[in-house]
Amino acid sequence: MDPTRIRDLLERVRANRLGVDEALQELRHLPYRDLGFANVDHHRHLRTGFPEVIFGEGKSAEQIAAILREVARGGANCLVTRVAPEKARAVLRLVSGSAYDEVARAVTLVQRPIEDRGRGPVVVVSAGTSDIPVAEEAALTAHLMGNRVERLFDVGVAGIHRLLGRREMIDRAEVLVVAAGMEGALASVVGGLVDRPVIAVPTSVGYGASFNGIAALLGMLNSCAAGVTVVNIDNGFGAGYVAALINRRTEAGAARAEAPPAPQAAAPRAAAGRPTARKRGGRK
């Protein structure tokens, strides 16, 4: 359930505009709902700040639609990743208001305006055009989580001047996501240019010895750039999610930053008339 809706619910109870029984009725499906084939986690939005994301691969269109409708009951924006076009068309027929991003291979349901919750832009970089589907999955995820996203595509190390020519974009990024296949070198290059976190996404793009992304994964894990961290092969969703968490401007964080320091407890005084203890083996 959307935290904003829960806060509004509690405010209505406090103002005597809603009875306790009515409030309990609205909360009856917290924290999860059993659909028989899936347990939909309504409590995840409260715990993590973003509702449950549906992994579409391996699920039927009917299963995706049922889960999507249940997640959407709380009024939040929803994301379904890894959905093939034919399956997506069936989901769109079953769930009113849903949309499909064919490049990112994702179904979305936007029910409320997407607020900017980030400290700055998340810049998503792809080494080649073939890496764009993974990069777009990262970009879409970060955007739905409330971030301003900028894209910088096809700037791999085979023509590094393309990246250096857009230096102003990467310099203003708060967090960067770099999707690259082949040998995965672009993440190290970007990591060596900036003082911001770089989330590297190895893609399964490449010829035989790339081993479907393992070569890029190992190259990124062995990066000599200290600010590079790595997610799993083709995991654009994971990269976009982590980028959003790093970039998120939270009310709790702002409150901690503005709060005065806690008073220090006074040191206990020695009892009157009693000598203070001496250190063993030393002199006072």
Residue pairs with C-beta under 8 A, 6 or more apart in sequence:
1 27
1 29
1 30
1 42
1 43
1 45
1 46
1 74
1 76
2 45
2 51
2 74
2 75
2 76
2 112
3 45
3 46
3 49
5 74
5 75
6 27
6 46
9 18
9 23
9 26
9 27
10 23
12 18
12 23
13 19
13 20
13 23
29 42
29 73
30 42
30 43
31 41
31 42
31 43
32 39
32 40
32 41
32 42
32 43
33 39
33 40
33 42
33 70
35 66
35 67
35 70
37 63
38 63
38 66
38 67
40 52
40 67
40 70
40 71
41 52
42 52
42 71
42 73
42 74
44 50
44 51
44 52
45 51
45 52
45 74
45 76
49 145
49 248
49 250
50 144
50 145
50 241
50 244
51 71
51 74
51 76
51 77
51 78
52 71
53 79
53 80
53 81
53 141
53 237
53 241
54 64
54 67
54 68
54 71
54 78
54 79
54 80
54 81
55 80
55 81
55 82
56 64
56 80
56 81
56 82
56 83
56 84
56 87
56 106
56 107
57 81
57 82
57 83
59 67
60 87
61 87
61 90
61 91
61 94
62 90
62 94
64 80
64 83
64 87
64 91
64 107
65 90
65 91
65 94
65 95
68 78
68 80
68 91
68 95
68 98
68 107
68 109
69 95
71 78
72 78
72 95
72 109
72 111
75 111
75 112
76 111
76 112
77 108
77 109
77 110
77 111
77 112
77 114
77 144
78 108
78 109
78 111
79 106
79 107
79 108
79 140
79 141
79 144
79 237
80 91
80 106
80 107
80 108
81 105
81 106
81 137
81 141
81 237
82 105
82 106
83 91
83 100
83 105
83 106
83 107
84 105
85 100
85 102
88 100
88 102
88 105
88 107
89 100
91 98
91 100
91 107
92 98
92 99
92 100
92 107
95 107
95 109
97 109
97 110
97 111
98 107
98 108
98 109
99 107
99 108
99 109
99 110
100 106
100 107
100 108
101 107
101 108
101 136
101 140
103 132
103 133
103 136
104 133
104 136
104 137
104 139
104 140
104 236
105 133
105 137
106 137
106 140
108 140
108 144
110 144
114 143
114 144
114 146
115 146
116 146
116 147
116 148
117 145
117 146
117 147
117 244
117 248
117 249
118 146
118 147
118 148
118 174
118 244
118 247
118 248
118 249
119 174
119 247
119 248
119 249
120 148
120 172
120 173
120 174
120 175
120 247
121 147
121 148
121 149
121 150
121 172
121 173
121 174
122 139
122 142
122 147
122 148
122 149
122 150
122 173
122 174
122 175
122 176
122 177
122 240
122 243
122 244
122 247
123 149
123 150
123 151
123 152
123 169
123 170
123 172
123 173
123 175
123 176
123 177
124 135
124 136
124 138
124 139
124 142
124 149
124 150
124 151
124 152
124 176
124 177
124 179
124 240
125 135
125 152
125 153
125 155
125 163
125 170
125 176
125 177
125 178
125 179
125 186
125 190
126 132
126 134
126 135
126 151
126 152
126 153
126 154
126 155
126 156
126 178
126 179
126 180
127 154
127 155
127 156
127 157
127 178
127 179
127 180
127 181
127 182
127 184
127 186
128 154
128 156
128 180
128 181
128 182
128 205
129 153
129 154
130 181
130 203
130 205
131 153
131 179
131 180
131 181
131 203
131 205
132 153
132 154
132 179
133 236
134 179
134 201
134 203
134 234
134 235
134 236
135 151
135 153
135 177
135 179
135 201
135 236
136 236
137 236
137 237
137 240
138 177
138 179
138 201
138 236
138 237
138 239
138 240
138 243
139 149
139 151
139 177
139 236
139 240
140 240
141 236
141 237
141 239
141 240
141 241
141 244
142 149
142 177
142 240
142 241
142 243
142 244
142 247
143 149
145 240
145 241
145 244
145 248
146 244
146 248
147 243
147 244
147 247
150 169
150 173
152 163
152 166
152 169
152 170
154 162
155 162
155 163
155 166
155 186
156 162
156 163
156 180
156 182
156 186
157 185
157 186
157 189
160 189
163 170
163 186
163 189
163 190
167 193
170 176
170 190
170 193
170 194
171 194
173 194
173 196
174 196
174 246
174 247
175 196
175 197
175 198
175 199
175 243
175 246
175 247
176 190
176 194
176 196
176 197
176 198
176 199
176 243
177 198
177 199
177 201
177 236
177 239
177 240
177 243
178 186
178 187
178 190
178 198
178 199
178 200
178 201
179 201
179 203
179 236
179 239
180 186
180 187
180 200
180 201
180 202
180 203
180 216
180 220
181 202
181 203
181 204
181 205
181 206
181 210
181 213
181 216
182 205
182 206
182 210
182 215
182 216
183 206
183 210
183 215
183 216
183 219
184 200
184 202
184 215
184 216
184 217
184 219
184 220
185 219
187 198
187 200
187 220
187 223
187 225
187 228
187 230
188 219
188 220
188 223
188 224
188 225
188 228
189 225
190 198
190 225
191 198
191 200
191 223
191 225
191 226
191 227
191 228
192 224
192 225
194 227
195 227
196 227
197 227
197 229
197 243
197 246
198 225
198 227
198 228
198 229
199 229
199 230
199 231
199 239
199 242
199 243
200 220
200 223
200 228
200 229
200 230
200 231
200 239
201 230
201 231
201 234
201 235
201 236
201 238
201 239
202 213
202 214
202 216
202 217
202 219
202 220
202 230
202 232
202 233
202 234
203 213
203 216
203 233
203 234
204 210
204 212
204 213
204 233
204 234
205 213
206 212
206 213
206 215
206 216
209 215
210 216
212 233
213 233
213 234
214 233
216 233
217 230
217 232
217 233
220 228
220 230
221 230
223 230
229 242
231 238
231 239
231 242
232 238
270 276
278 284
